[in-house]
Amino acid sequence: MPQQFRKDFKAGKLTAHVRRKENGVYEVRLQYNGVKISASAKCLDDAKERFIGKLEEYIGGPGEKKITSKIALTEYMEKWLETVRRPSVKEVTYEGYYRTFKNYICPALGRLSISEIKSFDLQELVNRYSDDGKNRTAKKIYQLLAAVFAHAVSDGLLPRSPMEKVVLQRYEVENGVPLTREEEAAFMAELRSAPTIYRQAFALMLYTGIRRSELASVEIADGWVRLTSAKQRKGFKEKVRRLPISPMLARVLPLIDLDRVRLLKPNKMTHKFKEYFPEHHLHDLRHTFITRAQECKIQRELVSFWVGHSADSSVTSNVYTHFESCPELQIELMAMFKYEL
């Protein structure tokens, strides 16, 4: 049993008092409209659970404002996504949230009301994807549900969030795996023999390190690749970055129809990439660029600057500012990005 515990317990907009009796039993109690409501258990969490149950029995009588709601989670969540989330994030981010909602949450929870859904239901949903090794999907589901239930509590629809007890399984984040020199050489041979529009896009990403969502903004002129960074939050000024054309990119640039490449859909590119590289993810092209640049002895901070990594300290920020004001230095160092396959 915990030696220290909070003596106040928030249940929706109400605050109950928690005490530990001499026999070790925890009691949660509250006086509501002259009615004493209390629950006890040897485990603090169990005492809180029982208290919530008793509280729900009292609240919701004639003339009282109900603390639970019969509104369907899917109905409430769709409205929450549209009115709360959408205005504060980029459209591509919102589309990702909505896909998670439609593809995973709706089929699992159907038309269940917010008050019907229990922690066990939500834990089983998250576990279903974690157990299948789909940890990123599990995390997206967990984060969305935690946010929407927290909002429902603040709206007074629930006394507390059932997500409080849901546990997201730990997992090791997989780092990108760069293409081997052999894989890169084979891909370049395929590009020259059959320069499909997707191979053109992948070659451009390979030799610039840009993200798939940045491809639509790419412009190439006067020896430079110019684009709008994708990692800028909505409401902040767009950040344009650029990098010199490398010798490796110059070799394949005549094969790339940039006007057509810019029209490709990011999700379609991700699926198409698996046809060419079943053991890799599209983001691995970015890791390949970074790895090759380091193999060519190019300064790590400059590579981070080119690929749009955020400055992580005042020192790095100063270095980035120096690079921005020294295009000649960038061109000189990008000339080192040259190797044989």
N, C-alpha and C positions, 0 to 999 in steps of 0.2 A: 504494500500500500504506500502511496506517496506520503512523505512526511509533510510536504508543503502543498497547499491547494488554495485556489481562489475562493474567497468567502462569498463572492457575488457570482451569480449565474444568470446570464442573459438568455431570456426565452422570448424571442421576437422583440417587442417593445417593453417587455416586463423584466424586472430584475428580482430574482429570488435570492434567499440567503442560504448558504451552505454551512453546515457544522458537522463535526465529527464527535460522536458520543464517546463516553468512556469505554464502552464495550467494542469500540472500533467501527461501529456502524455509521455510515454517512446519511445525513438527513438533509433534504432540500425542501424549503418551505417558503410560503408566500401567502399574504392575506390579500384577497382580491374582492373588492366590493363587500367587505365584511365577512367573506368566506375564507376559512383557513384551508389551504391546500398544501399537502406535504406528502413526501414519499421517502422511503428508506431502503438501503441495501448495503451489503458489505463492500461492494465495489462502487466507487464514485460514479462511473459511467452508467452503471445499472440504476443507481438512484436517480440520476438525471433523466434517464429514459422513462422510468416509472413516473417521475414528476411530470414530464411532458404529457404522458398519457392521461394523468388525472387532470392536468390543466385543460386539456382539450375537452374533457367531459363537462367542465364547468363553463368554459367560454363558448359562446355560441347559442346561449339560451335566448328567450324572448327579450328583445330590446338591446341585446349585446352584439358587438361587432365580432364576427367569427374570425378566428385566428388561422383556420385552415380553409382551403379553397377547392372547389370541384372543377376548376378550369383545367383543361387538358394541358399537360406539359408541352406537347408539340405546338399547340395553339399559342401558348404563352411564349414559348421559346422563339417561334417564328416572328412574333411581334417584337420581342426583345432584340433579336438579331437586326431587324429592319430599323428600329427606332433608336436603339442604344449603341449597337456595335457599328453599323454601317457608316454613320456620319463621322466616326472617329478613326477609321482605318482606310487604307487604300482599297480600291475596288477588288484588286486581285487577292488581297488578304481576306476581304469579306467573302469572296467566292469560295475560298478554301474553307472558311467557317461553315458556310451554307452546305457545301458538299459533305462535310463531316456530319452535320445535322441530318441531312436527307438520307445519306447512305448508311449511317450507322446508328444514330440515335432514334430516328423515327421508326425504323423497322423493329427495333428492340422494345421500345416503350409504348409504341402505338398511341392509343387514345387514353392512356391512363391519366388520371388527374394528378396534379402536383402532390396532393395530400395522400394519395394511395401509394406512391413510390417510396420504397424503403431503402435503407442503406445496402441491404443484401442484394436487391435488384440491381443497383448501380455497381456494386462490387463485382457481381457476376458478369455484367456487361464489359467492364474494364478488363477483367481477368480473361475473358474470351479471346481478346486480341493479344494480350500479353503472353498467354500460354501458347499462342500460335506463332510467337516471335515477332508479331507486328507491334513492336513497342512504341513506335512513333504514332501509330493510329490510336493506340491505347492512351497515350499522353494527350493527344488532341481531344479525344472524347472526354477524358478526365478534366481537362482545363475548361472546356466549354460548359460542362455540367456544373462544375464548381462555381463558375461565374454566374450562370443563370439562376441557380438555386440561392446564391447569396443575394441576388437581386430580388428574388421572390420573398426572402426573409425581410429585406428592407422595405418591401411593399406591404408587409404585414400579412402575406398569404400563408406563411408558415412560421411556427415558433422558432425553428432552427433548421439549418440545412442538413439533409440526409447525407450530403457529401463529406461532412465532417469526419465520419468514421471510415470513409473509403480510402484504401491504401493503393497507391500506384507502385507496382513492382519496380525495383531498381534494375537498371540495365546499363551495360557499358555502351557508350555512344561510339558508333563505328566511324573511324576517320576515313577520309577518302583514300582510294587506292589508285595511284597514277597508272596510266598505261605504261607497259614496258616498251623499250625501244623497238622490240620485234613487233608488238601490236601496233605501234605508231607507224612503223615502216609499211606494214601490210595495209593499214588504212590509207596511207598516202598513195600507195599503188592502186588501190581500188578507186580512190578519188580521181586519179588521172585517167583511169580506163573507163569509169562510169561516174561522172560528176553529178550525181543526183542532187537535188536541192537540199536534202537533209545532210548529205556528206559535206556540201559546201558550208552549211551552217556550223556543223561540228568542227570543221577545219578552222573556221574563223574563231570559234570559242577556244579551241585548243591552243591557238597561237596568240591569244589576247588575254585569256583567263576571265573573260566576262561571264556574267550570269545569264541564264536563259531568258530571264525577264528583262534584261537590258538590251537584248538583241534588236528589238524593234526601234530603238533610239540611235543605233549606230550610224555614224557618218564617217566617211574616209576621204580625206583631202590633204594635200600639201605634206604628205609623209606622216600624217597623224591619224589615229583612230580616236574619234570623239563620241561620247555617249553620256546618257543621264544615269546616275547611280540609282540602283533599285532600293537600297536600304535606307531611304530617307522617309521619315515618318510623315503621315498626312498632316498638313497644316504648316509644315516647314518648307522653306525655300528649296526648290530642286537643286541638287548639286551636280554640276557637269564635271566630268573628269576626262582626261585624255592620256594616251600613251603613244610613243612613236611606233611606226611600222617596223617590225623586226625583220631580219633577213629570212627567217623561216616563214613568216606571213607573206613576205614579198614573193616567195616562190610559188605560192598557191593563189595569190590574189587574182591573177588573171582568170582563174577558174570559177570565181565566186560572183554570182549575180546578186549584188547586195539588195537591190529593189525587191526581189522575190524572197530573199532570205528574211528580210524584215517583216514579212507578212506571216511567217510561220507561227503557229500557236504553241506556246510553251509546253502544255500538257501533251500535245501530239508529238512534240520533239522528244519528250521523256520516254514515251512508249516506243517510238521509232528507234531510239538509241539502243534499246535492249535487243533489237533485231541484229544490230551490228556488233554489239558488245554485251552478250548475255551475262557476263560476270562483273560488269561494271554499272555504275550509275552515271547519269549525264553530268552530275556535278564533278565527277572524276576528271573531266577535261580541264576544269579549273585547277584541280590539284596537280595535274600533269604539267600545266604551264608553270605553276609555282615551283614544282620540283625541278623542271628543266632549267629554269632561270637560276636556281640556286646551284645546280650542277655546272652552269656556265659562269659561276663565281660573281653573279650580280648581287649587289648589296641587298640584304633581306628587307630593310626598311623601304627601299625603292620598289621592290616587288610588291610589298604590301600596299604601297601608294598606288601602283598601277592597277591592282585588282580591286581597290576600293575598300580595304580593311580600315576600320575606324582607328584613329590615333588613340593609343591606350595610355599615354602619359604626356606631360608637358614637354619632355625631351623629344618624344616621337612627333608631337605636334610641330615643334620647331623644325624638325627634319623635313616633315611634309611641306611646310611653308618654304623651306629652302629649295626643295625639288620643284615646286610650282613656279618659282622665280628663276629657275635655271633649266630652260628647255634644252640648251646645248649639252648640258651634262646628261640629261635623259637620253638624248639621241646617241651620245657617245657610248653610254653603258648598254643601251638596247642593241647596239651593233654587236655586242658580245653574245647575244641570244642567237647562236648559230652552231649547229652540230650536224654530224653525218648520221644517217640511219642505215 
